[in-house]
Every structure is written in structure tokens, then in C-alpha cells.
Amino acid sequence: MKKFIKNHPYLFLLVYSALFALVSIVYINLGDVRHDYTFHLGRLAGLVQSFEHGDFLPSLNFAFTKGVGYAAPMFYGNWQFYLPALLYLLIRNVAIVYSFFVFLLTFALACSMYYSVFKIGQRRKRAMCAALLSTLVLTWFGYGMTMVAAFVPILFYAMYKVLYQDQNNPVLLGVIIGLLIQTHLLSTAVLAFSSLIFVLLNVRRWTMPRIVSFVQSALIGLVLASGFLIQYVEQANSQMFFFHWAARDYPFSYDMLLKTFWLWESIFRSAYIPMLVVLIVLLVVIKRLKPFCRQLVIVCVITFLLQTHLVPGISLLKQTPVLVLQDLRRISFFVPLLVVMALALSLSLAMNRLVLLVQAVVYGIGCLMVNLPTAANLEQMGIHQEVFDQSRIDPEVSSFGASGDEYFTLNINPANVEADDFGTFMALDNVEVTNIQKGYNNLEFDYQVIDESQPASMIVPRVWYKGYQVEYSNRASGSEPALQTRPLTDEQKARYKKDRMPDVDEEVLYDGKISLDVQGSGHVKLYYQKTGLQIFGFVIETMAWLMTGLYSLWKMLLDRSQEDPALAKKMAPIEKKLNEFFGRFKKGPSFQES
């Protein structure tokens, strides 16, 4: 076994991750319902539905909130759910498929940790301990931030390469940034803050080439995420959303936002107490640690203390965009992974094994033993399956909640979202609607204006986002899809100011659903279509990923050619032509040297 692990570490981690997901299947599907497990099930259900209808880059999700079309894909990247969604088309069991999703997350994190720790420390056994330990410390599988955990070790290794090994290749860090942005924006901001602290701690290592490398990485990351970012910015500027109101009392009261606690309270409120004990040990011996490990420890301490009373002035952050974090524990969410890295790179192998054993016991008792495959638990998993299937077939009967309603309009009423009639026509003014047909990204119906001498209008069961299109036929005519609004009164403006709401002049009516003014009678077809700007963004992003892939392949072949004369001979003509091609544009080093 030892020889197998040494010679095939990633294959071993693959088997381990599969076994981990298998023994954790009940915990994975029930243990973290208190966070956003059902929300992520809804994301997966919507993606499966889009695949079933041939849409592989959806803009809306119709498995949420009575099928009114929720813009989660435009604000929350879907790419991690693609393989699970494809698997669901073959295996119609959501518990197995979501466990497969966790298997992918676990395997990615284990590989990222092993690779990073081994590259820095060159010790396989410690790297393997770190890889196994990392999979046991962040086990909230219904929490969005857990889905970016795999990027944490490789992110700090990419910065280590630049600052400590003077390898100024910006592509690796740029790819990490591009994927982070399209996985979870809030986690990206948290990791950007931790990275900033790390880079500032290394200020003496700053050189102009290293600074340029970091800037290039940031630009590469933005280009690789350009499709997602462009549609995000376009939608965010098309109307005022609920998430723009950071100081709202929903789903948490304003008084609880960015709340700090005493140090001992913060320690015992954390979900990773064993890792905090290790952090204290590392603090005790911090003077004996290598600079990189010392800085990891300092980053951990700073980010953890920000949730405590020890840092003054935190309440002032409620007046800043930081309020979007809601819970300060998010800033220190990735502390356990940095502790695992520092532990593997600084303390003995015996200590690493002891911590791994303790954490395995904690996971086994605290997670697996309290989520056994009992009849009640299996019944609850069956309910999840029913909702999952029904949300794709007929979401008006059963669908997933939107978890905070963040991507609805500013004036959304959460109580209305949960009402049974949220997916029905409303405010039919001088018009009758018949022959209603609802489908994936499609709403069709006939209408008849009662008195053609009077205006006629209706509110249709689709939430408005920029990009909605309408087609009138059979002599029908009417307006483009739009929001129905009215100016704010002075009393409303005063209330908005008191409630710390965004500064707006209008109130959006009917929870942001589409309003149509119609004339005559006839047929209407309503559907969402990507805007020209969105299409442009995804074309740029696709080209960027293709170019990055080709560049990475070329660099890999170049590296191998240094040890393989036959390969070097085959590549020489290609390299010559590339150098001639690039030489037409500018003078400079050869393609290989650049």
C-alpha cells in the first residue's frame, strides 16, 4: 500500500474521495440542510432541466419559486454542476448525484492540497497527510464557500511561486482567479482579502517583475471570466436588486449583521476547533517557522480576530460594502486550510498524523454518527427527490426556495415569493387570458381585450430581467416586456432612508414581474434571450480559455522536449514558424524564451 501511495498519489486520492463520499452519503444530503443545501439542489435541478431542453448555457433557472425564472445562473456560476447534471441524465437519483458532486469537490481539494504542499515542501508523506486532513475540516457541503475550497492551497502556492521561487508565470494564478470568480464571488472577495494580507507581509520581496506578474494574473483572470462578469454587470445595472440592499432585515436582522463576539465565544462557535488548537501550537513556535508558514499563521490570526471584540471599529464596516458579508466568520472560513498547509510544512510527521487521526474521529462522531441511514433520514432524502423531480416537471406544484431572494428586484416581498399563487397571472386589467402553456423558458397564451376603447394590461408570471423578448401573433400587439413602476412619495423616501435602502426614485410593483400592455386580441409568446453584450462576453471568454489551453499545452511540450530529444526534433519546425510569425509584430525574445 505504501508503495502504491508513493507511486500513484492522485489515484489513491481518487479512491479515497470516492469512499469518503460513499460513507458520507447521508450526511452529505442531510447534514447541512441548515445552510443552502436545498438552494444548490435547485441550481442543479434547473441545470438538469436546461440540459434536457438543449440549453447548455442557461441564463435563468425555472426550478425555483413556482417556475417564474430566477436569474441565479447569471449571478452564481454553474460550471461545477455540469458533470453532476450530466450524470443525473443517466442516474435519476439526486442523493447519489449530489454525493458525486461532493466527491468531485473532495478529490479536487485533496489533489490541490497534495500538489501544493509537495511542491513547496518536497515531502510526500506530509503532503498526503495534508491532503487527507483538508477533506475533513470544511464539511459544510450545502455552503457556497465550501465549493471554492479546492482553490485555496493552489492559490497560495501560485503566490509562493512568484514571491519565493521567482517564477513569474502569471497563467496559473490567472486561471485560479478566473475560476474563482465564476464559482462564488463572495468567496473570491474573502480570498482576495487574505491574499492581500499575505502579499503585504512579503513587501520586502516585491520587485517590479513580480508586481507585473500579479497584475498580469489579475488581467488574465478577468478575461477568463469575462462572459460571466459582463452578464453580471449588465444585469446588476439594469435594475436595483434585493442584494443591493445590504442593510435589509432579511433573511437576518440588521442587528445581527457583522456582529462580533468575545474571543472565547468565537473559538467555541467555530466549526473547526481542532484546527484552532493547531493554530495556537503554531503561534507558540512561530519564531521557529519558515517565513512562508509564519505568514500563513499571521493571515489566519488576523482574519480570525476580525470576528472578535479585540478589533475595534468593526461596527463602522456596516456603512461600507463589507456589510454584504453578513457574518464575519466568512472572513476566516478558509483558516483551517491554511493551518493544514502550515502544519504540514512546519511540524513533524507524527504531529501531522495525530491531528489527522483526531480530526477523523471528530468527523466520524460529529457528522457521520448523527446522520445514520435511519428510516426517517431516508424518508427525508426521498422528499428531496420528489421536490427535485417536481420542480423540473411542474414547479407550480413544488419548487425550491430562492434562499434570501437576492436576485429579485429591490421591492420583492419574500412572503409573496412563498405564496402558492406566485406563479400565476395577476392584475388583469380589461383583458382575459386563455390557453396558457408553460414550458422551459417559454410562456404562451391567448388574450382578449374586453373593451378595446380602454387600455388593457396584465402582469405575467415571469420575473423581468434584461433580455426578455415577446412575440405577438394572430393580430395581437402590445408593449415590450417591462417592469411596472411608480414614483416614490415623500413618505416612502423617508422610510427608504430610515431603512438604509438604496437611493431610488421609483418603486417596482408586483415583485418585479413582467408587465405587458396589449391591444386587440391574439397570441403571445414570452421567452428570455441572451443580449448582444452577453454573447460578446462569452465569445471573448471562450476564445480566452482556448488560447490559455493551447498555451499551457505548448509549455508542457516544451518542458518535456528538454528531456526528450525526439520530441524536441519534432517541435523545432513548429517553434521556428511561431517565432517567425511573432517576429513580424515585434522584436524580442524567441517564443520559447517568452
NUMIBA-522788 format. One line per 2 residues: their letters; for each residue x, y, z of C-alpha. Coordinates in nm, 2 decimals. Layout:
A	X:Y:Z ~ ...
This chain:
MK	0.00:0.00:0.00 ~ 0.28:0.24:0.09
KF	0.45:0.18:-0.25 ~ 0.12:0.23:-0.43
IK	0.05:0.56:-0.25 ~ 0.40:0.68:-0.32
NH	0.39:0.59:-0.69 ~ 0.03:0.68:-0.76
PY	-0.07:0.95:-0.51 ~ -0.35:1.10:-0.72
LF	-0.50:0.76:-0.80 ~ -0.51:0.69:-0.42
LL	-0.68:1.02:-0.36 ~ -0.93:0.94:-0.62
VY	-1.02:0.61:-0.45 ~ -1.02:0.78:-0.11
SA	-1.25:1.06:-0.23 ~ -1.50:0.80:-0.37
LF	-1.50:0.61:-0.04 ~ -1.54:0.94:0.15
AL	-1.85:1.03:-0.05 ~ -1.99:0.68:-0.02
VS	-1.97:0.66:0.36 ~ -2.09:1.02:0.39
IV	-2.39:1.00:0.16 ~ -2.65:1.05:0.43
YI	-2.45:1.34:0.59 ~ -2.39:1.50:0.25
NL	-2.76:1.51:0.18 ~ -2.90:1.59:0.52
GD	-2.62:1.72:0.75 ~ -2.61:2.07:0.61
VR	-2.97:2.15:0.53 ~ -2.95:2.45:0.76
HD	-2.73:2.63:0.51 ~ -2.81:2.63:0.14
YT	-2.83:2.26:0.05 ~ -3.17:2.29:-0.10
FH	-3.08:2.61:-0.28 ~ -2.79:2.42:-0.45
LG	-3.03:2.13:-0.52 ~ -3.24:2.39:-0.70
RL	-2.94:2.51:-0.90 ~ -2.87:2.15:-1.00
AG	-3.24:2.08:-1.09 ~ -3.25:2.39:-1.31
LV	-2.93:2.29:-1.49 ~ -3.06:1.94:-1.55
QS	-3.38:2.09:-1.69 ~ -3.19:2.32:-1.92
FE	-2.98:2.02:-2.05 ~ -3.30:1.83:-2.11
HG	-3.41:2.11:-2.34 ~ -3.08:2.15:-2.52
DF	-2.97:2.47:-2.34 ~ -2.61:2.43:-2.22
LP	-2.55:2.79:-2.11 ~ -2.88:2.89:-1.93
SL	-2.94:3.24:-1.81 ~ -3.25:3.16:-1.59
NF	-3.34:2.87:-1.36 ~ -3.70:2.76:-1.37
AF	-3.68:2.51:-1.08 ~ -3.71:2.79:-0.83
TK	-4.01:2.98:-0.69 ~ -4.30:2.84:-0.89
GV	-4.11:2.85:-1.22 ~ -4.11:3.22:-1.27
GY	-3.75:3.22:-1.40 ~ -3.48:3.31:-1.14
AA	-3.15:3.46:-1.25 ~ -2.93:3.25:-1.03
PM	-2.71:3.14:-1.33 ~ -2.63:3.50:-1.42
FY	-2.51:3.58:-1.07 ~ -2.38:3.25:-0.94
GN	-2.16:3.04:-1.18 ~ -2.29:2.70:-1.27
WQ	-1.98:2.53:-1.41 ~ -1.91:2.30:-1.11
FY	-2.26:2.14:-1.16 ~ -2.21:2.04:-1.52
LP	-2.08:1.69:-1.46 ~ -2.34:1.61:-1.18
AL	-2.62:1.74:-1.41 ~ -2.50:1.52:-1.69
LY	-2.48:1.23:-1.45 ~ -2.84:1.29:-1.34
LL	-2.95:1.23:-1.70 ~ -2.82:0.88:-1.66
IR	-2.88:0.81:-1.29 ~ -3.21:0.96:-1.17
NV	-3.12:0.97:-0.81 ~ -3.04:1.32:-0.66
AI	-2.88:1.18:-0.34 ~ -2.62:0.98:-0.55
VY	-2.57:1.27:-0.79 ~ -2.52:1.53:-0.51
SF	-2.28:1.29:-0.34 ~ -2.09:1.26:-0.67
FV	-2.07:1.64:-0.67 ~ -1.91:1.63:-0.32
FL	-1.68:1.35:-0.45 ~ -1.56:1.60:-0.71
LT	-1.51:1.87:-0.46 ~ -1.33:1.64:-0.22
FA	-1.10:1.50:-0.49 ~ -1.02:1.85:-0.62
LA	-0.93:1.97:-0.27 ~ -0.72:1.67:-0.19
CS	-0.53:1.70:-0.51 ~ -0.48:2.07:-0.47
MY	-0.35:2.04:-0.12 ~ -0.12:1.74:-0.20
YS	0.03:1.92:-0.51 ~ 0.08:2.25:-0.33
VF	0.23:2.11:-0.01 ~ 0.46:1.87:-0.20
KI	0.58:2.14:-0.44 ~ 0.67:2.37:-0.15
GQ	0.80:2.12:0.10 ~ 0.91:1.82:-0.12
RR	0.78:1.57:0.14 ~ 0.53:1.32:0.01
KR	0.41:1.18:0.34 ~ 0.33:1.52:0.49
AM	0.17:1.63:0.16 ~ -0.05:1.32:0.18
CA	-0.15:1.38:0.54 ~ -0.23:1.74:0.45
AL	-0.44:1.62:0.15 ~ -0.64:1.38:0.37
LS	-0.68:1.62:0.66 ~ -0.80:1.90:0.43
TL	-1.11:1.69:0.33 ~ -1.22:1.66:0.69
VL	-1.20:2.02:0.81 ~ -1.45:2.20:0.58
TW	-1.75:1.97:0.55 ~ -2.05:2.21:0.51
FG	-2.15:2.06:0.18 ~ -2.45:2.29:0.15
YG	-2.25:2.60:0.19 ~ -2.14:2.80:-0.12
MT	-1.79:2.89:0.02 ~ -1.71:2.52:0.06
MV	-1.73:2.49:-0.32 ~ -1.41:2.71:-0.37
AA	-1.20:2.52:-0.10 ~ -1.00:2.34:-0.37
FV	-0.86:2.67:-0.49 ~ -0.72:2.78:-0.16
PI	-0.40:2.57:-0.15 ~ -0.32:2.62:-0.52
LF	-0.39:2.99:-0.48 ~ -0.13:3.04:-0.21
YA	0.12:2.81:-0.39 ~ 0.08:3.02:-0.70
MY	0.17:3.33:-0.50 ~ 0.45:3.14:-0.33
KV	0.60:3.06:-0.67 ~ 0.62:3.43:-0.76
LY	0.74:3.56:-0.43 ~ 0.97:3.28:-0.32
QD	1.07:3.09:-0.63 ~ 1.08:3.39:-0.86
QN	0.87:3.21:-1.12 ~ 0.68:3.49:-1.28
NP	0.44:3.28:-1.49 ~ 0.10:3.46:-1.45
VL	-0.11:3.19:-1.62 ~ -0.16:2.96:-1.32
LG	-0.27:3.24:-1.09 ~ -0.48:3.39:-1.37
VI	-0.67:3.06:-1.42 ~ -0.74:3.03:-1.05
IG	-0.88:3.38:-1.04 ~ -1.09:3.32:-1.35
LL	-1.24:3.00:-1.20 ~ -1.29:3.16:-0.85
IQ	-1.49:3.44:-0.99 ~ -1.72:3.20:-1.17
TH	-1.77:2.98:-0.86 ~ -1.86:3.22:-0.58
LL	-1.80:3.59:-0.59 ~ -1.82:3.64:-0.21
ST	-1.55:3.37:-0.16 ~ -1.34:3.54:-0.42
AV	-1.36:3.87:-0.23 ~ -1.27:3.69:0.10
LA	-0.97:3.52:-0.06 ~ -0.86:3.84:-0.22
FS	-0.85:4.00:0.12 ~ -0.65:3.71:0.27
SL	-0.41:3.72:-0.04 ~ -0.37:4.09:0.01
IF	-0.26:4.04:0.37 ~ -0.01:3.77:0.25
VL	0.13:3.98:-0.02 ~ 0.17:4.28:0.22
LN	0.36:4.06:0.46 ~ 0.60:3.99:0.18
VR	0.66:4.35:0.10 ~ 1.04:4.31:0.11
RW	1.01:4.05:-0.17 ~ 0.84:4.29:-0.40
TM	1.02:4.36:-0.73 ~ 0.88:4.52:-1.04
PR	0.87:4.18:-1.24 ~ 0.68:4.02:-0.95
IV	0.43:4.31:-0.93 ~ 0.39:4.29:-1.31
SF	0.33:3.92:-1.28 ~ 0.05:3.97:-1.03
VQ	-0.11:4.24:-1.24 ~ -0.09:4.01:-1.55
SA	-0.26:3.73:-1.35 ~ -0.54:3.96:-1.24
LI	-0.60:4.07:-1.60 ~ -0.59:3.71:-1.73
GL	-0.84:3.61:-1.46 ~ -1.08:3.89:-1.56
VL	-1.06:3.79:-1.93 ~ -1.12:3.42:-1.85
AS	-1.43:3.52:-1.65 ~ -1.54:3.80:-1.90
GF	-1.86:3.62:-2.01 ~ -1.98:3.57:-1.66
LI	-1.87:3.92:-1.54 ~ -2.02:4.11:-1.84
QY	-2.36:3.95:-1.79 ~ -2.34:4.01:-1.41
VE	-2.26:4.37:-1.46 ~ -2.52:4.42:-1.73
QA	-2.79:4.27:-1.51 ~ -2.68:4.44:-1.19
NS	-2.71:4.78:-1.37 ~ -3.04:4.70:-1.54
QM	-3.24:4.74:-1.22 ~ -3.20:4.77:-0.84
FF	-3.19:4.42:-0.69 ~ -3.26:4.29:-0.34
FH	-2.89:4.22:-0.29 ~ -2.81:4.59:-0.35
WA	-2.99:4.65:-0.02 ~ -2.71:4.51:0.21
AR	-2.87:4.65:0.53 ~ -3.20:4.47:0.48
DY	-3.35:4.27:0.77 ~ -3.40:3.96:0.56
PF	-3.30:3.68:0.60 ~ -3.11:3.81:0.90
SY	-3.19:4.11:1.12 ~ -2.97:4.41:1.07
DM	-2.85:4.40:1.43 ~ -2.70:4.06:1.37
LL	-2.50:4.16:1.07 ~ -2.12:4.18:1.12
KT	-2.18:4.10:1.49 ~ -1.86:4.04:1.69
FW	-1.80:3.82:1.99 ~ -1.56:3.77:2.27
LW	-1.25:3.56:2.17 ~ -1.35:3.25:2.36
ES	-1.70:3.27:2.21 ~ -1.56:3.29:1.86
IF	-1.34:2.99:1.93 ~ -1.63:2.77:2.05
RS	-1.87:2.90:1.78 ~ -1.63:2.78:1.51
AY	-1.68:2.46:1.32 ~ -1.30:2.37:1.33
IP	-1.19:2.38:1.69 ~ -0.91:2.11:1.64
ML	-0.76:2.34:1.37 ~ -0.77:2.63:1.61
VV	-0.58:2.42:1.87 ~ -0.31:2.36:1.60
LI	-0.31:2.73:1.52 ~ -0.23:2.80:1.88
VL	0.05:2.55:1.87 ~ 0.19:2.71:1.56
LV	0.17:3.05:1.73 ~ 0.38:2.92:2.02
VI	0.66:2.81:1.79 ~ 0.61:3.09:1.53
KR	0.97:3.21:1.56 ~ 1.10:2.87:1.45
LK	0.87:2.86:1.15 ~ 0.99:2.93:0.79
PF	0.88:3.27:0.66 ~ 0.61:3.12:0.44
CR	0.45:2.92:0.72 ~ 0.49:3.22:0.96
QL	0.29:3.44:0.72 ~ 0.02:3.18:0.68
VI	-0.02:3.18:1.05 ~ -0.04:3.56:1.07
VC	-0.30:3.56:0.79 ~ -0.50:3.31:0.99
VI	-0.47:3.51:1.32 ~ -0.57:3.84:1.15
TF	-0.87:3.70:0.97 ~ -0.99:3.51:1.28
LL	-0.96:3.80:1.51 ~ -1.17:4.02:1.28
QT	-1.48:3.85:1.42 ~ -1.40:3.93:1.78
HL	-1.43:4.23:2.01 ~ -1.05:4.25:2.01
VP	-1.06:4.45:1.68 ~ -1.21:4.80:1.74
GI	-1.43:4.98:1.49 ~ -1.58:4.67:1.32
SL	-1.93:4.83:1.36 ~ -1.82:5.11:1.13
LK	-1.80:4.85:0.85 ~ -2.18:4.84:0.84
QT	-2.16:5.16:0.65 ~ -1.94:5.00:0.38
PV	-1.98:4.73:0.11 ~ -1.83:4.49:0.36
LV	-2.18:4.46:0.50 ~ -2.26:4.21:0.22
LQ	-2.06:3.95:0.41 ~ -2.34:3.95:0.68
DL	-2.14:3.71:0.90 ~ -1.78:3.80:0.99
RR	-1.70:3.43:1.03 ~ -1.69:3.42:0.65
IS	-1.36:3.61:0.65 ~ -1.20:3.33:0.85
FF	-1.38:3.04:0.67 ~ -1.07:2.92:0.49
VP	-0.84:2.94:0.80 ~ -0.84:2.56:0.85
LL	-0.69:2.50:0.51 ~ -0.41:2.75:0.57
VV	-0.35:2.59:0.91 ~ -0.33:2.25:0.74
MA	-0.07:2.38:0.50 ~ 0.14:2.54:0.78
LA	0.11:2.22:0.99 ~ 0.24:2.00:0.70
LS	0.52:2.23:0.61 ~ 0.65:2.30:0.97
LS	0.56:2.04:1.23 ~ 0.67:1.67:1.25
LA	0.51:1.39:1.05 ~ 0.40:1.24:1.38
MN	0.21:1.56:1.47 ~ 0.05:1.56:1.13
RL	-0.07:1.21:1.17 ~ -0.20:1.28:1.52
VL	-0.40:1.58:1.40 ~ -0.54:1.37:1.11
LV	-0.65:1.10:1.35 ~ -0.82:1.35:1.59
QA	-1.00:1.52:1.30 ~ -1.11:1.19:1.15
VV	-1.26:1.10:1.49 ~ -1.43:1.44:1.51
YG	-1.58:1.40:1.16 ~ -1.69:1.04:1.23
IG	-1.86:1.12:1.56 ~ -1.99:1.47:1.49
CL	-2.10:1.42:1.13 ~ -2.14:1.05:1.03
MV	-2.28:0.91:1.36 ~ -2.55:1.17:1.39
NL	-2.66:1.11:1.03 ~ -2.71:0.74:1.00
PT	-2.93:0.58:0.73 ~ -3.24:0.56:0.96
AA	-3.59:0.53:0.82 ~ -3.66:0.90:0.90
NL	-3.35:1.01:0.72 ~ -3.41:0.80:0.42
EQ	-3.77:0.94:0.40 ~ -3.63:1.29:0.41
MG	-3.40:1.21:0.13 ~ -3.70:1.08:-0.06
IH	-3.87:1.41:-0.01 ~ -3.57:1.59:-0.16
QE	-3.60:1.36:-0.46 ~ -3.97:1.44:-0.51
VF	-3.92:1.81:-0.50 ~ -3.62:1.78:-0.73
DQ	-3.83:1.60:-0.99 ~ -4.14:1.80:-0.95
SR	-3.95:2.13:-0.98 ~ -3.84:2.03:-1.33
ID	-4.18:1.89:-1.44 ~ -4.43:2.13:-1.28
PE	-4.27:2.39:-1.05 ~ -4.61:2.54:-0.97
VS	-4.68:2.22:-0.77 ~ -4.34:2.21:-0.59
SF	-4.02:2.40:-0.64 ~ -3.71:2.52:-0.45
GA	-3.69:2.84:-0.25 ~ -3.45:3.12:-0.36
SG	-3.25:3.14:-0.03 ~ -3.26:3.51:0.05
DE	-3.43:3.62:-0.27 ~ -3.12:3.82:-0.36
YF	-3.17:3.81:-0.74 ~ -3.52:3.95:-0.73
TL	-3.60:4.32:-0.75 ~ -3.54:4.56:-0.46
NI	-3.91:4.57:-0.38 ~ -3.96:4.20:-0.36
NP	-4.19:4.08:-0.08 ~ -4.05:3.75:0.05
AN	-4.39:3.65:0.17 ~ -4.53:3.67:-0.18
VE	-4.25:3.45:-0.31 ~ -4.36:3.17:-0.09
AD	-4.73:3.21:-0.17 ~ -4.90:2.94:-0.38
DF	-5.01:3.20:-0.64 ~ -4.67:3.35:-0.71
GT	-4.66:3.17:-1.05 ~ -5.00:3.29:-1.17
FM	-5.12:3.58:-1.39 ~ -5.20:3.90:-1.19
AL	-5.36:4.24:-1.23 ~ -5.56:4.15:-1.54
DN	-5.69:4.49:-1.64 ~ -5.96:4.49:-1.91
VE	-5.83:4.16:-2.05 ~ -5.90:3.79:-2.04
VT	-5.62:3.52:-2.07 ~ -5.68:3.17:-2.20
NI	-5.49:2.87:-2.34 ~ -5.19:2.92:-2.11
QK	-4.89:2.70:-2.19 ~ -4.59:2.70:-1.97
GY	-4.26:2.53:-2.06 ~ -3.89:2.57:-2.02
NN	-3.80:2.93:-2.10 ~ -4.14:2.97:-2.27
LE	-4.47:3.11:-2.18 ~ -4.75:3.12:-2.44
FD	-5.11:3.23:-2.41 ~ -5.41:3.38:-2.59
YQ	-5.58:3.70:-2.47 ~ -5.89:3.91:-2.55
VI	-5.93:4.27:-2.46 ~ -6.27:4.32:-2.31
DE	-6.33:4.69:-2.41 ~ -6.10:4.79:-2.69
SQ	-6.17:5.16:-2.63 ~ -5.99:5.13:-2.29
PA	-5.63:5.05:-2.20 ~ -5.55:4.68:-2.12
SM	-5.26:4.53:-1.93 ~ -5.15:4.23:-1.73
IV	-4.88:4.10:-1.51 ~ -4.74:3.77:-1.64
PR	-4.58:3.50:-1.42 ~ -4.22:3.57:-1.52
VW	-3.97:3.79:-1.34 ~ -3.82:4.06:-1.56
YK	-3.46:4.06:-1.64 ~ -3.28:4.24:-1.93
GY	-3.31:4.01:-2.23 ~ -3.67:3.91:-2.22
QV	-3.84:3.90:-2.56 ~ -4.21:3.89:-2.66
EY	-4.37:3.78:-2.99 ~ -4.73:3.88:-3.08
SN	-4.92:3.69:-3.34 ~ -5.28:3.64:-3.47
RA	-5.34:4.02:-3.49 ~ -5.21:4.07:-3.13
SG	-5.00:4.37:-3.05 ~ -4.86:4.53:-2.74
SE	-4.56:4.66:-2.55 ~ -4.21:4.51:-2.48
PA	-4.16:4.33:-2.15 ~ -4.10:4.58:-1.88
LQ	-4.13:4.65:-1.50 ~ -4.43:4.83:-1.38
TR	-4.32:5.12:-1.15 ~ -4.45:5.43:-0.98
PL	-4.27:5.73:-0.83 ~ -4.19:5.72:-0.46
TD	-4.39:5.95:-0.23 ~ -4.21:6.18:0.02
EQ	-4.32:5.95:0.29 ~ -4.18:5.64:0.11
KA	-3.85:5.82:0.05 ~ -3.82:5.90:0.42
RY	-3.89:5.53:0.50 ~ -3.63:5.42:0.25
KK	-3.37:5.64:0.41 ~ -3.46:5.52:0.76
DR	-3.44:5.15:0.65 ~ -3.10:5.22:0.48
MP	-3.23:5.13:0.14 ~ -3.06:5.23:-0.19
DV	-3.14:5.57:-0.32 ~ -3.40:5.53:-0.59
DE	-3.69:5.74:-0.73 ~ -3.93:5.46:-0.82
EV	-4.09:5.16:-0.66 ~ -4.11:4.84:-0.86
LY	-4.46:4.68:-0.84 ~ -4.57:4.32:-0.84
DG	-4.24:4.18:-0.71 ~ -4.06:4.27:-1.03
KI	-4.28:4.05:-1.27 ~ -4.32:4.14:-1.63
SL	-4.59:4.39:-1.73 ~ -4.75:4.39:-2.07
DV	-4.98:4.65:-2.23 ~ -5.18:4.49:-2.50
QG	-5.43:4.58:-2.77 ~ -5.69:4.38:-2.97
SG	-5.67:4.00:-2.93 ~ -5.43:3.72:-3.03
HV	-5.14:3.51:-2.92 ~ -4.84:3.60:-2.71
KL	-4.51:3.41:-2.67 ~ -4.26:3.52:-2.40
YY	-3.90:3.39:-2.36 ~ -3.56:3.50:-2.25
QK	-3.27:3.56:-2.50 ~ -2.91:3.65:-2.43
TG	-2.83:4.01:-2.51 ~ -2.57:4.11:-2.76
LQ	-2.34:4.21:-2.49 ~ -2.37:3.88:-2.31
IF	-2.30:3.69:-2.64 ~ -1.99:3.91:-2.70
GF	-1.87:3.84:-2.34 ~ -1.90:3.46:-2.38
VI	-1.73:3.47:-2.72 ~ -1.43:3.65:-2.56
ET	-1.43:3.41:-2.27 ~ -1.44:3.10:-2.49
MA	-1.15:3.23:-2.70 ~ -0.95:3.32:-2.39
WL	-0.99:2.97:-2.25 ~ -0.90:2.81:-2.58
MT	-0.58:3.03:-2.61 ~ -0.49:2.95:-2.25
GL	-0.53:2.58:-2.31 ~ -0.32:2.59:-2.62
YS	-0.05:2.79:-2.44 ~ -0.05:2.55:-2.15
LW	-0.02:2.25:-2.38 ~ 0.27:2.42:-2.57
KM	0.45:2.50:-2.25 ~ 0.41:2.14:-2.13
LL	0.55:2.01:-2.46 ~ 0.84:2.25:-2.43
DR	0.92:2.12:-2.09 ~ 0.91:1.76:-2.20
SQ	1.12:1.83:-2.50 ~ 1.41:1.93:-2.27
ED	1.43:1.56:-2.17 ~ 1.31:1.40:-2.49
PA	1.54:1.47:-2.80 ~ 1.29:1.30:-3.03
LA	1.01:1.53:-2.92 ~ 1.24:1.84:-2.94
KK	1.32:1.75:-3.30 ~ 0.96:1.72:-3.39
MA	0.88:2.06:-3.22 ~ 1.17:2.25:-3.38
PI	0.99:2.33:-3.71 ~ 0.68:2.44:-3.53
EK	0.88:2.66:-3.29 ~ 1.06:2.82:-3.58
KL	0.74:2.91:-3.76 ~ 0.59:3.05:-3.44
NE	0.90:3.26:-3.38 ~ 0.88:3.39:-3.74
FF	0.51:3.47:-3.70 ~ 0.55:3.66:-3.38
GR	0.87:3.83:-3.51 ~ 0.66:4.01:-3.77
FK	0.49:4.21:-3.50 ~ 0.77:4.29:-3.27
KG	1.13:4.23:-3.20 ~ 1.21:4.05:-2.88
PS	1.30:3.71:-2.73 ~ 1.21:3.39:-2.90
FQ	0.87:3.22:-2.85 ~ 1.03:2.96:-2.62
ES	1.21:3.23:-2.41 ~ 0.89:3.44:-2.38
